[in-house]
């Protein structure tokens, strides 16, 4: 039996779910972002208790099929952009469709209906967050970041960054340095 959990987006979330399952005596085979594969079916009482303890941690046990599918799409995107060292060389649409074994148009329509934005916009938003993270770590320059995240050019990355944040990547980096300098003076 699989259960699906909304807002489960990090290792910390996975550890919390693992802890709560152990506390409730619920055995599982695996825990992944947004999904737990249980060893056996759980009782309605266990399900309700799990739902309650997860909610207190900001996690939501899902039972709506559309929401479950959207969470699965989101988790794939988060995994490939934020956790993978190398992004897939195929189109995101093909990759997502292949991973979930659904037609991309169907997934896209459901995603937009539930989230109010397109899968493509969600991907762009996550890529911009990853750019910010990489800029903050200051380990890669814009050319390297652009290559790593499969932008066609630094100009494309910069335009998309400015469109989403209202500032350029170089200005974002200057703000970071300015804040860091102010913190060191405290």
C-alpha positions in Angstrom: 0.0 0.0 0.0 1.3 3.5 -0.9 0.3 6.7 1.0 1.0 10.1 -0.4 2.1 13.1 1.7 1.9 16.8 0.6 4.7 19.2 1.5 7.2 16.4 2.0 10.1 18.1 0.1 13.3 17.5 2.1 15.4 14.9 3.9 14.2 16.5 7.2 10.5 15.7 6.1 11.5 12.2 5.3 13.1 11.7 8.7 10.0 13.2 10.4 7.7 10.8 8.6 10.0 7.9 9.4 9.9 8.9 13.1 6.1 9.2 13.2 5.6 5.8 11.4 7.9 4.2 14.0 6.0 5.9 16.8 2.7 4.5 15.5 4.1 1.0 14.9 3.5 1.3 11.1 5.9 -0.8 9.1 7.1 0.6 5.7 9.3 -0.6 2.8 10.5 2.8 1.6 10.1 6.5 2.0 10.6 8.9 -0.9 9.6 12.5 -1.4 5.8 12.5 -1.1 5.4 8.8 -1.1 5.6 6.0 1.5 5.3 2.4 0.6 3.8 0.5 3.5 4.4 -3.2 4.2 0.8 -3.8 5.0 -2.5 -1.9 4.8 -3.2 0.3 7.8 -6.4 0.5 9.8 -8.7 3.5 9.6 -7.6 4.4 13.2 -3.9 4.3 12.2 -4.6 6.3 9.1 -6.5 9.0 11.1 -3.7 9.1 13.8 -1.0 9.4 11.1 -2.9 12.1 9.4 -3.1 14.0 12.7 0.5 13.7 13.7 1.7 14.6 10.2 -0.5 17.7 10.1 1.1 18.9 13.4 4.4 18.8 11.5 3.0 20.7 8.4 2.6 17.6 6.3 -0.7 16.6 4.8 -1.8 13.0 4.1 -3.6 13.1 0.8 -6.4 11.0 -0.5 -7.6 13.0 -3.5 -6.3 11.4 -6.7 -5.7 14.7 -8.6 -3.8 16.2 -5.7 -1.7 13.0 -5.4 -0.8 13.2 -9.1 0.1 16.9 -8.8 2.3 16.1 -5.8 4.1 13.4 -7.7 4.8 15.8 -10.5 6.1 18.4 -8.1 8.3 15.8 -6.3 9.9 14.7 -9.6 10.6 18.4 -10.5 12.1 19.1 -7.1 14.2 15.9 -7.2 15.7 16.6 -10.6 16.3 20.3 -10.1 17.3 20.5 -6.4 18.8 17.1 -5.7 20.3 15.8 -8.9 23.8 16.8 -9.9 22.9 16.4 -13.5 19.6 17.3 -15.0 18.1 14.8 -17.5 19.0 15.4 -21.1 15.5 14.8 -22.4 12.7 17.3 -22.2 11.1 17.7 -18.8 7.7 16.9 -20.3 9.0 13.5 -21.7 10.8 12.8 -18.4 7.8 13.5 -16.2 5.4 11.6 -18.5 7.8 8.6 -18.6 8.3 8.6 -14.8 4.6 8.7 -14.0 3.4 6.7 -17.1 0.8 9.3 -18.0 0.3 11.4 -21.1 1.9 14.8 -20.5 -1.1 16.8 -21.7 -3.2 15.0 -19.1 -0.7 15.7 -16.4 -0.4 19.3 -17.5 -4.1 19.9 -17.5 -4.5 18.4 -14.0 -1.5 20.3 -12.7 -2.9 23.6 -14.0 -6.3 22.9 -12.6 -5.0 22.1 -9.1 -2.1 24.5 -8.8 -3.3 27.4 -11.0 0.1 27.5 -12.8 1.6 25.4 -15.6 4.1 22.7 -15.1 6.5 24.7 -17.1 6.1 27.7 -14.8 6.6 25.5 -11.8 9.8 24.2 -13.4 11.0 27.7 -14.1 10.2 28.8 -10.5 12.3 25.9 -9.2 15.2 26.6 -11.5 15.3 30.2 -10.4 15.3 29.1 -6.8 18.2 26.8 -7.6 20.0 29.7 -9.4 19.6 31.8 -6.2 21.0 28.9 -4.1 24.0 28.5 -6.4 24.6 32.2 -6.4 24.5 32.3 -2.6 27.0 29.5 -2.3 29.3 31.4 -4.7 30.9 28.3 -6.0 29.8 28.7 -9.7 29.7 31.6 -12.0 26.7 32.4 -14.2 28.1 30.6 -17.2 28.6 27.4 -15.1 25.1 27.8 -13.5 23.5 28.3 -16.9 25.2 25.2 -18.3 24.4 23.1 -15.2 20.7 24.0 -15.4 20.5 23.6 -19.2 19.8 27.2 -20.1 20.6 27.9 -23.8 22.7 30.9 -22.7 23.6 33.2 -19.8 21.4 35.8 -21.4 18.4 33.4 -21.3 19.1 32.6 -17.6 19.4 36.3 -16.8 16.2 37.2 -18.6 14.3 34.5 -16.9 15.7 35.4 -13.5 14.9 39.1 -13.9 11.4 38.2 -15.2 10.7 36.1 -12.1 12.5 38.2 -9.4 12.5 41.7 -10.8 16.3 41.9 -10.5 19.3 40.6 -12.4 21.4 37.7 -11.1 24.4 40.0 -10.7 22.3 42.5 -8.6 21.0 39.6 -6.5 24.6 38.6 -5.9 25.6 42.1 -5.0 22.7 42.3 -2.5 24.0 39.1 -0.9 27.5 40.5 -0.6 26.1 43.8 0.8 24.0 41.9 3.4 27.0 39.7 4.3 29.2 42.8 4.8 26.5 44.4 7.0 26.3 41.2 9.1 30.0 41.1 9.6 29.9 44.7 10.9 27.4 43.9 13.6 
